[in-house]
């Protein structure tokens, strides 16, 4: 299994420099040069998911991981991002500039919360070749809604076993689940040892 730094190096090589600078050096960016998000999970999924499948990343953040899916049928990122210094009234009223996100050639972004997106775009999930993902999503209600309403959903929470229901070939589903579980257990072990 690759280390985080090895995965980071792989991903960093895929991101155009101009885009990297634009996203990473905007005020209050949630990422840093040593942390582009929870990328190991996405690399595992991208390596095993058939290329003719699309992914909908529910809770995508700044979405550096979209570059792992450039050879797939499409990557849709869904999240609500805003400048953390923006006035809360402006945020609630929708009067703010969205934070920049990473985009590859097959990327579409929606600025929406997960539950609203699922309710408004349910048909986007129903083509039999779309995998929705919730990776490290802290909103338990949103994750529960995704698990209940979607036929093809993968949920990765480091504190729980991987939740994965899909129309994918059983061997592929099992392979992804096993690799993610191995990663999850390794991360738990590392966290326990650092205490």
N, CA, C and O of each residue as an XYZ file, in Angstrom:
780
protein
N       0.851     -1.182      0.000
C       0.000      0.000      0.000
C       0.896      1.245      0.000
O       1.877      1.323      0.739
N       0.535      2.205     -0.841
C       1.307      3.438     -0.928
C       1.100      4.292      0.318
O       0.037      4.264      0.939
N       2.123      5.043      0.668
C       1.999      5.994      1.768
C       1.249      7.227      1.281
O       1.059      7.424      0.081
N       0.829      8.050      2.232
C       0.155      9.293      1.855
C       1.073     10.137      0.974
O       0.633     10.684     -0.037
N       2.345     10.243      1.352
C       3.275     11.069      0.587
C       3.458     10.555     -0.839
O       3.595     11.352     -1.767
N       3.462      9.240     -1.024
C       3.565      8.683     -2.369
C       2.321      9.011     -3.193
O       2.425      9.362     -4.368
N       1.146      8.895     -2.574
C      -0.096      9.239     -3.259
C      -0.129     10.732     -3.573
O      -0.562     11.137     -4.653
N       0.325     11.538     -2.636
C       0.401     12.990     -2.833
C       1.281     13.331     -4.030
O       0.926     14.179     -4.849
N       2.421     12.670     -4.125
C       3.338     12.911     -5.238
C       2.692     12.522     -6.572
O       2.824     13.241     -7.562
N       1.999     11.391     -6.594
C       1.298     10.953     -7.805
C       0.253     11.980     -8.227
O       0.177     12.359     -9.396
N      -0.552     12.426     -7.265
C      -1.616     13.388     -7.565
C      -1.036     14.728     -7.979
O      -1.501     15.333     -8.944
N      -0.034     15.192     -7.268
C       0.558     16.498     -7.561
C       1.087     16.566     -8.988
O       1.022     17.614     -9.629
N       1.610     15.451     -9.482
C       2.137     15.403    -10.853
C       1.030     15.535    -11.904
O       1.314     15.886    -13.049
N      -0.210     15.262    -11.539
C      -1.333     15.331    -12.466
C      -1.950     16.733    -12.559
O      -2.656     17.031    -13.523
N      -1.691     17.586    -11.575
C      -2.347     18.886    -11.493
C      -1.533     19.951    -12.224
O      -0.357     20.140    -11.914
N      -2.132     20.650    -13.187
C      -1.412     21.732    -13.866
C      -0.951     22.799    -12.856
O      -1.698     23.176    -11.952
N       0.262     23.265    -13.025
C       0.884     24.185    -12.064
C       0.062     25.463    -11.862
O      -0.119     25.913    -10.730
N      -0.433     26.043    -12.954
C      -1.202     27.286    -12.842
C      -2.467     27.079    -11.997
O      -2.819     27.924    -11.173
N      -3.141     25.948    -12.213
C      -4.337     25.647    -11.438
C      -3.985     25.384     -9.970
O      -4.690     25.830     -9.064
N      -2.897     24.663     -9.752
C      -2.438     24.376     -8.388
C      -2.210     25.677     -7.618
O      -2.677     25.830     -6.489
N      -1.503     26.592     -8.226
C      -1.208     27.875     -7.569
C      -2.498     28.653     -7.319
O      -2.678     29.219     -6.241
N      -3.392     28.687     -8.299
C      -4.643     29.429     -8.154
C      -5.504     28.930     -7.006
O      -6.067     29.725     -6.253
N      -5.606     27.607     -6.870
C      -6.439     27.042     -5.799
C      -5.716     27.097     -4.465
O      -6.291     27.514     -3.460
N      -4.467     26.679     -4.452
C      -3.753     26.538     -3.182
C      -3.446     27.868     -2.501
O      -3.377     27.937     -1.274
N      -3.265     28.911     -3.285
C      -2.862     30.185     -2.694
C      -3.991     31.196     -2.591
O      -3.744     32.387     -2.400
N      -5.224     30.733     -2.717
C      -6.351     31.616     -2.440
C      -6.470     31.760     -0.921
O      -6.051     30.864     -0.187
N      -7.026     32.857     -0.443
C      -7.153     33.040      1.010
C      -7.956     31.905      1.652
O      -8.995     31.493      1.138
N      -7.460     31.419      2.765
C      -8.162     30.448      3.610
C      -8.385     29.099      2.938
O      -9.353     28.405      3.248
N      -7.507     28.729      2.031
C      -7.638     27.421      1.393
C      -7.541     26.326      2.450
O      -6.706     26.399      3.352
N      -8.404     25.301      2.336
C      -8.438     24.215      3.311
C      -7.291     23.226      3.134
O      -7.082     22.356      3.980
N      -6.556     23.356      2.045
C      -5.474     22.434      1.743
C      -4.121     23.085      1.970
O      -4.026     24.295      2.177
N      -3.078     22.267      1.928
C      -1.707     22.768      2.026
C      -0.838     21.908      1.120
O      -1.276     20.847      0.678
N       0.393     22.349      0.834
C       1.240     21.532     -0.044
C       1.432     20.095      0.450
O       1.642     19.193     -0.361
N       1.365     19.872      1.738
C       1.520     18.525      2.286
C       0.211     17.797      2.528
O       0.215     16.654      2.986
N      -0.923     18.448      2.225
C      -2.236     17.826      2.441
C      -3.209     18.289      1.365
O      -3.688     19.423      1.391
N      -3.496     17.401      0.421
C      -4.460     17.712     -0.638
C      -5.786     17.005     -0.397
O      -6.533     16.745     -1.340
N      -6.076     16.699      0.842
C      -7.325     16.030      1.181
C      -7.077     14.560      1.475
O      -5.936     14.120      1.606
N      -8.160     13.816      1.574
C      -8.099     12.389      1.889
C      -7.972     11.601      0.586
O      -8.903     10.924      0.150
N      -6.814     11.712     -0.009
C      -6.611     11.289     -1.392
C      -6.350      9.807     -1.574
O      -6.593      9.279     -2.659
N      -5.869      9.124     -0.564
C      -5.562      7.698     -0.729
C      -6.809      6.892     -1.089
O      -6.752      5.983     -1.917
N      -7.927      7.230     -0.464
C      -9.173      6.519     -0.740
C      -9.575      6.696     -2.207
O      -9.979      5.738     -2.866
N      -9.460      7.914     -2.703
C      -9.851      8.198     -4.080
C      -8.949      7.480     -5.088
O      -9.418      6.998     -6.118
N      -7.661      7.416     -4.782
C      -6.766      6.715     -5.698
C      -7.145      5.234     -5.791
O      -7.173      4.668     -6.883
N      -7.435      4.611     -4.651
C      -7.850      3.207     -4.644
C      -9.109      3.020     -5.497
O      -9.171      2.118     -6.333
N     -10.093      3.863     -5.283
C     -11.351      3.755     -6.033
C     -11.105      3.953     -7.522
O     -11.619      3.195     -8.344
N     -10.322      4.966     -7.872
C     -10.087      5.268     -9.291
C      -9.348      4.147    -10.001
O      -9.584      3.905    -11.185
N      -8.468      3.467     -9.306
C      -7.708      2.385     -9.923
C      -8.580      1.167    -10.239
O      -8.281      0.420    -11.171
N      -9.635      0.965     -9.484
C     -10.441     -0.253     -9.637
C     -11.795     -0.014    -10.306
O     -12.397     -0.949    -10.833
N     -12.273      1.217    -10.289
C     -13.569      1.522    -10.890
C     -13.442      1.491    -12.415
O     -12.533      2.112    -12.966
N     -14.339      0.776    -13.105
C     -14.264      0.752    -14.574
C     -14.287      2.167    -15.161
O     -14.982      3.049    -14.656
N     -13.528      2.365    -16.218
C     -13.370      3.701    -16.813
C     -14.658      4.236    -17.418
O     -14.780      5.446    -17.611
N     -15.628      3.369    -17.726
C     -16.877      3.864    -18.308
C     -17.888      4.292    -17.236
O     -19.039      4.595    -17.554
N     -17.464      4.317    -15.982
C     -18.308      4.785    -14.889
C     -18.019      6.249    -14.588
O     -16.903      6.727    -14.789
N     -19.042      6.958    -14.103
C     -18.917      8.325    -13.607
C     -18.897      8.273    -12.080
O     -19.380      7.319    -11.471
N     -18.340      9.302    -11.486
C     -18.392      9.415    -10.030
C     -19.041     10.735     -9.657
O     -18.856     11.755    -10.321
N     -19.806     10.686     -8.578
C     -20.355     11.899     -7.983
C     -19.805     11.943     -6.566
O     -20.148     11.115     -5.722
N     -18.953     12.915     -6.324
C     -18.230     13.042     -5.063
C     -19.006     14.000     -4.162
O     -18.912     15.221     -4.294
N     -19.768     13.421     -3.250
C     -20.614     14.202     -2.337
C     -19.771     14.675     -1.154
O     -19.324     13.870     -0.337
N     -19.559     15.989     -1.070
C     -18.685     16.540     -0.048
C     -17.251     16.589     -0.548
O     -16.328     16.184      0.160
N     -17.061     17.080     -1.757
C     -15.767     16.994     -2.454
C     -14.710     17.970     -1.953
O     -13.528     17.783     -2.244
N     -15.094     19.002     -1.211
C     -14.109     20.005     -0.799
C     -13.528     20.699     -2.021
O     -14.247     20.979     -2.980
N     -12.234     20.974     -1.990
C     -11.577     21.652     -3.107
C     -11.313     20.709     -4.285
O     -10.942     21.167     -5.366
N     -11.497     19.414     -4.091
C     -11.565     18.404     -5.156
C     -10.269     18.154     -5.922
O     -10.315     17.907     -7.127
N      -9.132     18.209     -5.265
C      -7.891     17.832     -5.947
C      -7.990     16.411     -6.485
O      -7.373     16.083     -7.499
N      -8.768     15.565     -5.804
C      -8.921     14.159     -6.186
C      -9.561     13.969     -7.556
O      -9.511     12.868     -8.105
N     -10.159     15.008     -8.119
C     -10.775     14.858     -9.445
C      -9.764     14.378    -10.474
O     -10.136     13.738    -11.458
N      -8.474     14.684    -10.253
C      -7.444     14.280    -11.213
C      -7.175     12.780    -11.211
O      -6.533     12.276    -12.132
N      -7.643     12.064    -10.214
C      -7.554     10.601    -10.253
C      -8.595     10.001    -11.204
O      -8.480      8.835    -11.581
N      -9.597     10.773    -11.591
C     -10.705     10.258    -12.393
C     -10.741     10.826    -13.807
O     -11.791     10.806    -14.449
N      -9.635     11.323    -14.295
C      -9.614     11.954    -15.619
C      -9.899     10.975    -16.750
O     -10.347     11.396    -17.816
N      -9.658      9.699    -16.553
C      -9.911      8.702    -17.594
C     -11.292      8.060    -17.464
O     -11.661      7.214    -18.278
N     -12.046      8.453    -16.457
C     -13.400      7.920    -16.257
C     -14.409      8.755    -17.048
O     -14.069      9.802    -17.600
N     -15.642      8.279    -17.094
C     -16.679      8.941    -17.895
C     -17.029     10.337    -17.383
O     -17.564     11.152    -18.135
N     -16.737     10.620    -16.133
C     -17.003     11.955    -15.609
C     -16.795     12.010    -14.117
O     -16.888     11.002    -13.417
N     -16.509     13.211    -13.641
C     -16.353     13.472    -12.216
C     -17.230     14.666    -11.877
O     -17.064     15.741    -12.454
N     -18.161     14.488    -10.950
C     -18.993     15.588    -10.467
C     -18.682     15.799     -8.998
O     -18.776     14.870     -8.196
N     -18.314     17.013     -8.650
C     -18.036     17.363     -7.264
C     -19.187     18.183     -6.703
O     -19.681     19.107     -7.349
N     -19.605     17.835     -5.503
C     -20.725     18.520     -4.848
C     -20.285     18.968     -3.465
O     -19.871     18.150     -2.644
N     -20.372     20.253     -3.209
C     -20.057     20.772     -1.878
C     -20.449     22.241     -1.818
O     -20.657     22.891     -2.842
N     -20.543     22.740     -0.610
C     -20.777     24.160     -0.374
C     -19.466     24.725      0.139
O     -19.013     24.383      1.231
N     -18.867     25.586     -0.654
C     -17.595     26.197     -0.281
C     -17.770     27.704     -0.220
O     -18.501     28.291     -1.018
N     -17.106     28.307      0.712
C     -17.179     29.756      0.809
C     -15.941     30.285      1.509
O     -15.242     29.566      2.223
N     -15.703     31.526      1.286
C     -14.614     32.224      1.943
C     -14.930     32.296      3.432
O     -15.951     32.863      3.823
N     -14.079     31.737      4.249
C     -14.352     31.667      5.685
C     -14.390     33.046      6.358
O     -14.837     33.177      7.498
N     -13.922     34.057      5.649
C     -13.973     35.416      6.181
C     -15.224     36.160      5.750
O     -15.462     37.289      6.179
N     -16.020     35.529      4.906
C     -17.232     36.183      4.408
C     -18.216     36.409      5.550
O     -18.249     35.660      6.526
N     -19.006     37.445      5.403
C     -20.039     37.759      6.384
C     -21.077     36.640      6.378
O     -21.571     36.277      5.311
N     -21.425     36.074      7.558
C     -22.401     34.982      7.602
C     -23.739     35.320      6.930
O     -24.376     34.449      6.339
N     -24.159     36.584      7.024
C     -25.411     36.972      6.353
C     -25.272     36.890      4.839
O     -26.206     36.491      4.144
N     -24.098     37.271      4.327
C     -23.851     37.163      2.892
C     -23.830     35.701      2.460
O     -24.346     35.359      1.396
N     -23.234     34.836      3.282
C     -23.187     33.410      2.959
C     -24.606     32.857      2.871
O     -24.954     32.189      1.898
N     -25.420     33.132      3.879
C     -26.787     32.605      3.909
C     -27.627     33.154      2.752
O     -28.520     32.472      2.250
N     -27.340     34.373      2.338
C     -28.100     34.989      1.246
C     -27.515     34.649     -0.128
O     -28.069     35.038     -1.156
N     -26.385     33.915     -0.141
C     -25.772     33.538     -1.415
C     -24.986     34.656     -2.062
O     -24.698     34.590     -3.257
N     -24.625     35.704     -1.290
C     -23.883     36.840     -1.838
C     -22.398     36.726     -1.460
O     -21.911     37.481     -0.618
N     -21.700     35.805     -2.067
C     -20.278     35.651     -1.809
C     -19.643     34.989     -3.019
O     -20.331     34.368     -3.829
N     -18.362     35.120     -3.136
C     -17.642     34.469     -4.230
C     -17.269     33.061     -3.779
O     -16.717     32.870     -2.695
N     -17.572     32.094     -4.608
C     -17.228     30.719     -4.285
C     -15.721     30.542     -4.246
O     -14.982     31.204     -4.976
N     -15.286     29.656     -3.399
C     -13.891     29.286     -3.351
C     -13.557     28.502     -4.614
O     -14.368     27.707     -5.089
N     -12.377     28.725     -5.151
C     -11.947     27.987     -6.342
C     -11.773     26.511     -6.008
O     -11.362     26.161     -4.902
N     -12.088     25.651     -6.969
C     -11.884     24.209     -6.817
C     -11.051     23.698     -7.985
O     -10.963     24.332     -9.036
N     -10.452     22.554     -7.777
C      -9.706     21.922     -8.859
C     -10.691     21.376     -9.893
O     -11.797     20.954     -9.557
N     -10.258     21.395    -11.177
C     -11.089     20.882    -12.265
C     -10.209     20.226    -13.311
O      -9.256     20.828    -13.806
N     -10.535     18.990    -13.641
C      -9.884     18.333    -14.775
C     -10.824     18.473    -15.973
O     -11.868     19.115    -15.866
N     -10.470     17.888    -17.092
C     -11.268     18.044    -18.310
C     -12.669     17.463    -18.235
O     -13.537     17.871    -19.007
N     -12.915     16.529    -17.338
C     -14.239     15.899    -17.263
C     -14.975     16.254    -15.971
O     -15.867     15.524    -15.540
N     -14.604     17.364    -15.361
C     -15.143     17.757    -14.059
C     -16.299     18.736    -14.193
O     -16.251     19.676    -14.986
N     -17.336     18.496    -13.402
C     -18.443     19.431    -13.232
C     -18.594     19.631    -11.734
O     -18.544     18.668    -10.968
N     -18.778     20.881    -11.312
C     -18.975     21.166     -9.890
C     -20.362     21.749     -9.651
O     -20.865     22.550    -10.439
N     -20.958     21.333     -8.555
C     -22.210     21.909     -8.077
C     -21.961     22.476     -6.694
O     -21.385     21.809     -5.834
N     -22.391     23.699     -6.483
C     -22.321     24.278     -5.149
C     -23.673     24.032     -4.495
O     -24.630     24.778     -4.702
N     -23.727     22.967     -3.701
C     -24.974     22.554     -3.058
C     -24.641     21.663     -1.875
O     -23.590     21.024     -1.837
N     -25.549     21.630     -0.911
C     -25.367     20.659      0.159
C     -25.786     19.287     -0.370
O     -26.517     19.193     -1.356
N     -25.327     18.244      0.279
C     -25.517     16.881     -0.210
C     -26.990     16.501     -0.319
O     -27.417     15.970     -1.345
N     -27.761     16.765      0.712
C     -29.177     16.362      0.703
C     -29.942     17.075     -0.404
O     -30.720     16.444     -1.120
N     -29.733     18.373     -0.554
C     -30.407     19.116     -1.625
C     -30.017     18.574     -2.993
O     -30.868     18.412     -3.868
N     -28.732     18.295     -3.175
C     -28.278     17.777     -4.467
C     -28.936     16.434     -4.771
O     -29.413     16.220     -5.886
N     -28.967     15.536     -3.802
C     -29.596     14.228     -4.019
C     -31.072     14.400     -4.375
O     -31.569     13.770     -5.308
N     -31.763     15.252     -3.633
C     -33.190     15.452     -3.884
C     -33.463     16.093     -5.245
O     -34.451     15.755     -5.897
N     -32.606     17.008     -5.678
C     -32.838     17.736     -6.924
C     -32.276     17.034     -8.155
O     -32.711     17.306     -9.274
N     -31.315     16.134     -7.959
C     -30.629     15.518     -9.103
C     -30.616     13.999     -9.007
O     -29.672     13.357     -9.467
N     -31.637     13.427     -8.422
C     -31.690     11.970     -8.219
C     -31.481     11.211     -9.523
O     -30.838     10.161     -9.519
N     -32.001     11.708    -10.625
C     -31.874     11.000    -11.910
C     -30.407     10.871    -12.348
O     -30.072      9.956    -13.100
N     -29.540     11.764    -11.893
C     -28.122     11.690    -12.257
C     -27.462     10.425    -11.726
O     -26.423     10.000    -12.232
N     -28.068      9.823    -10.703
C     -27.493      8.642    -10.069
C     -28.039      7.341    -10.641
O     -27.535      6.271    -10.300
N     -29.038      7.399    -11.485
C     -29.807      6.210    -11.848
C     -29.453      5.588    -13.190
O     -30.270      4.852    -13.744
N     -28.282      5.848    -13.730
C     -27.958      5.315    -15.057
C     -27.274      3.947    -15.017
O     -26.984      3.373    -16.067
N     -27.015      3.420    -13.822
C     -26.390      2.105    -13.703
C     -24.883      2.112    -13.830
O     -24.245      1.072    -13.663
N     -24.297      3.273    -14.124
C     -22.842      3.376    -14.230
C     -22.346      4.656    -13.565
O     -21.441      5.324    -14.065
N     -22.954      4.982    -12.432
C     -22.535      6.145    -11.650
C     -22.367      5.713    -10.206
O     -23.262      5.110     -9.616
N     -21.208      6.030     -9.643
C     -20.926      5.721     -8.250
C     -20.891      7.024     -7.458
O     -20.077      7.903     -7.741
N     -21.763      7.149     -6.475
C     -21.713      8.280     -5.548
C     -20.762      7.907     -4.416
O     -20.689      6.748     -4.009
N     -20.039      8.898     -3.914
C     -19.075      8.651     -2.839
C     -19.219      9.718     -1.760
O     -19.391     10.902     -2.052
N     -19.147      9.277     -0.517
C     -19.016     10.165      0.637
C     -17.733      9.733      1.344
O     -17.719      8.719      2.042
N     -16.674     10.484      1.169
C     -15.383     10.148      1.767
C     -15.063     11.193      2.830
O     -14.884     12.374      2.529
N     -14.994     10.737      4.074
C     -14.723     11.638      5.206
C     -15.755     12.766      5.298
O     -15.389     13.913      5.556
N     -17.015     12.460      5.095
C     -18.079     13.460      5.197
C     -18.594     13.452      6.635
O     -19.123     12.438      7.089
N     -18.451     14.568      7.362
C     -18.853     14.585      8.767
C     -20.358     14.751      9.013
O     -20.827     14.530     10.130
N     -21.111     15.134      7.987
C     -22.551     15.367      8.125
C     -23.285     14.020      8.116
O     -23.573     13.471      7.052
N     -23.583     13.496      9.302
C     -24.189     12.164      9.421
C     -25.559     12.076      8.752
O     -25.899     11.040      8.180
N     -26.337     13.134      8.815
C     -27.653     13.119      8.167
C     -27.512     13.018      6.646
O     -28.259     12.292      5.990
N     -26.553     13.749      6.104
C     -26.324     13.691      4.655
C     -25.858     12.297      4.230
O     -26.308     11.775      3.210
N     -24.968     11.702      5.000
C     -24.472     10.364      4.683
C     -25.614      9.353      4.768
O     -25.754      8.497      3.895
N     -26.418      9.450      5.801
C     -27.562      8.541      5.971
C     -28.542      8.687      4.795
O     -29.060      7.691      4.289
N     -28.788      9.915      4.370
C     -29.666     10.159      3.224
C     -29.098      9.507      1.967
O     -29.836      8.882      1.206
N     -27.797      9.649      1.746
C     -27.162      9.033      0.580
C     -27.277      7.511      0.642
O     -27.587      6.866     -0.359
N     -27.028      6.946      1.809
C     -27.121      5.488      1.963
C     -28.535      4.975      1.685
O     -28.716      3.911      1.093
N     -29.518      5.736      2.114
C     -30.917      5.306      1.968
C     -31.470      5.528      0.562
O     -32.229      4.697      0.064
N     -31.103      6.632     -0.083
C     -31.754      7.009     -1.337
C     -31.019      6.576     -2.598
O     -31.610      6.531     -3.677
N     -29.737      6.257     -2.470
C     -28.962      5.965     -3.675
C     -28.693      4.475     -3.816
O     -28.431      3.783     -2.833
N     -28.761      3.991     -5.047
C     -28.541      2.571     -5.317
C     -27.065      2.225     -5.447
O     -26.683      1.067     -5.277
N     -26.236      3.210     -5.745
C     -24.807      2.968     -5.926
C     -24.041      4.009     -5.119
O     -23.820      5.129     -5.579
N     -23.638      3.624     -3.909
C     -23.008      4.565     -2.984
C     -21.888      3.882     -2.215
O     -22.027      2.745     -1.764
N     -20.775      4.595     -2.072
C     -19.657      4.154     -1.253
C     -19.455      5.201     -0.172
O     -19.348      6.392     -0.463
N     -19.403      4.755      1.079
C     -19.161      5.661      2.199
C     -17.903      5.211      2.919
O     -17.798      4.073      3.376
N     -16.945      6.136      3.011
C     -15.713      5.868      3.749
C     -15.673      6.806      4.947
O     -15.583      8.025      4.800
N     -15.743      6.218      6.126
C     -15.624      6.933      7.394
C     -14.551      6.187      8.173
O     -14.685      4.983      8.391
N     -13.492      6.868      8.599
C     -12.391      6.149      9.246
C     -12.778      5.448     10.551
O     -12.023      4.616     11.054
N     -13.929      5.774     11.089
C     -14.344      5.175     12.358
C     -15.341      4.032     12.181
O     -15.791      3.447     13.165
N     -15.691      3.708     10.930
C     -16.693      2.669     10.676
C     -16.246      1.803      9.501
O     -15.445      2.241      8.675
N     -16.760      0.581      9.427
C     -16.474     -0.225      8.231
C     -17.006      0.463      6.971
O     -17.969      1.227      7.029
N     -16.374      0.186      5.849
C     -16.781      0.762      4.569
C     -18.205      0.321      4.238
O     -18.540     -0.858      4.345
N     -19.037      1.279      3.836
C     -20.396      0.992      3.372
C     -20.372      1.100      1.861
O     -19.970      2.132      1.323
N     -20.794      0.055      1.164
C     -20.686      0.048     -0.289
C     -21.799     -0.808     -0.870
O     -21.790     -2.030     -0.724
N     -22.755     -0.168     -1.526
C     -23.757     -0.913     -2.289
C     -23.722     -0.375     -3.709
O     -23.660      0.835     -3.926
N     -23.763     -1.279     -4.663
C     -23.585     -0.866     -6.045
C     -23.966     -1.980     -7.003
O     -24.087     -3.142     -6.617
N     -24.149     -1.610     -8.227
C     -24.386     -2.574     -9.290
C     -23.087     -3.032     -9.943
O     -23.112     -3.754    -10.939
N     -21.950     -2.613     -9.383
C     -20.657     -3.042     -9.913
C     -20.503     -4.555     -9.811
O     -21.132     -5.205     -8.977
N     -19.674     -5.088    -10.656
C     -19.291     -6.488    -10.571
C     -18.829     -6.786     -9.136
O     -18.085     -6.004     -8.545
N     -19.271     -7.909     -8.590
C     -18.981     -8.265     -7.198
C     -17.480     -8.328     -6.922
O     -17.037     -7.924     -5.846
N     -16.707     -8.817     -7.854
C     -15.260     -8.906     -7.652
C     -14.637     -7.515     -7.516
O     -13.757     -7.308     -6.680
N     -15.087     -6.575     -8.325
C     -14.576     -5.196     -8.244
C     -15.015     -4.560     -6.929
O     -14.201     -3.958     -6.230
N     -16.286     -4.689     -6.592
C     -16.797     -4.124     -5.338
C     -16.018     -4.675     -4.150
O     -15.614     -3.922     -3.264
N     -15.810     -5.976     -4.133
C     -15.086     -6.610     -3.032
C     -13.633     -6.137     -2.985
O     -13.090     -5.903     -1.905
N     -13.006     -5.997     -4.147
C     -11.617     -5.533     -4.199
C     -11.465     -4.119     -3.647
O     -10.556     -3.842     -2.865
N     -12.365     -3.227     -4.061
C     -12.325     -1.854     -3.546
C     -12.551     -1.859     -2.037
O     -11.827     -1.197     -1.293
N     -13.550     -2.603     -1.591
C     -13.869     -2.653     -0.159
C     -12.682     -3.175      0.641
O     -12.341     -2.599      1.674
N     -12.057     -4.235      0.194
C     -10.920     -4.807      0.920
C      -9.757     -3.826      1.013
O      -9.153     -3.676      2.075
N      -9.445     -3.161     -0.093
C      -8.332     -2.200     -0.074
C      -8.641     -1.003      0.823
O      -7.765     -0.524      1.544
N      -9.887     -0.518      0.781
C     -10.262      0.602      1.652
C     -10.254      0.195      3.121
O      -9.839      0.974      3.978
N     -10.707     -1.012      3.414
C     -10.684     -1.503      4.800
C      -9.253     -1.643      5.304
O      -8.966     -1.311      6.454
N      -8.359     -2.128      4.459
C      -6.950     -2.240      4.845
C      -6.385     -0.853      5.149
O      -5.675     -0.672      6.138
N      -6.700      0.112      4.309
C      -6.248      1.491      4.540
C      -6.835      2.029      5.840
O      -6.117      2.625      6.642
N      -8.126      1.825      6.054
C      -8.789      2.320      7.264
C      -8.141      1.736      8.515
O      -7.865      2.467      9.466
N      -7.899      0.445      8.523
C      -7.295     -0.211      9.695
C      -5.868      0.265      9.918
O      -5.435      0.417     11.061
N      -5.133      0.500      8.834
C      -3.773      1.030      8.953
C      -3.802      2.425      9.559
O      -2.981      2.748     10.417
N      -4.748      3.257      9.114
C      -4.848      4.619      9.643
C      -5.242      4.612     11.117
O      -4.737      5.419     11.896
N      -6.136      3.709     11.502
C      -6.533      3.593     12.916
C      -5.332      3.177     13.755
O      -5.099      3.729     14.830
N      -4.574      2.207     13.263
C      -3.397      1.728     13.976
C      -2.356      2.836     14.156
O      -1.794      2.999     15.239
N      -2.109      3.583     13.101
C      -1.165      4.698     13.164
C      -1.656      5.744     14.177
O      -0.867      6.260     14.969
N      -2.942      6.049     14.149
C      -3.505      7.034     15.087
C      -3.367      6.543     16.535
O      -3.032      7.330     17.421
N      -3.617      5.275     16.779
C      -3.485      4.725     18.128
C      -2.040      4.759     18.598
O      -1.782      5.041     19.768
N      -1.098      4.481     17.717
C       0.306      4.471     18.084
C       0.830      5.870     18.366
O       1.808      6.032     19.095
N       0.191      6.872     17.797
C       0.668      8.249     18.015
C       0.138      8.851     19.311
O       0.549      9.947     19.695
N      -0.773      8.146     19.994
C      -1.313      8.658     21.260
C      -0.361      8.511     22.400
O      -0.680      8.898     23.525
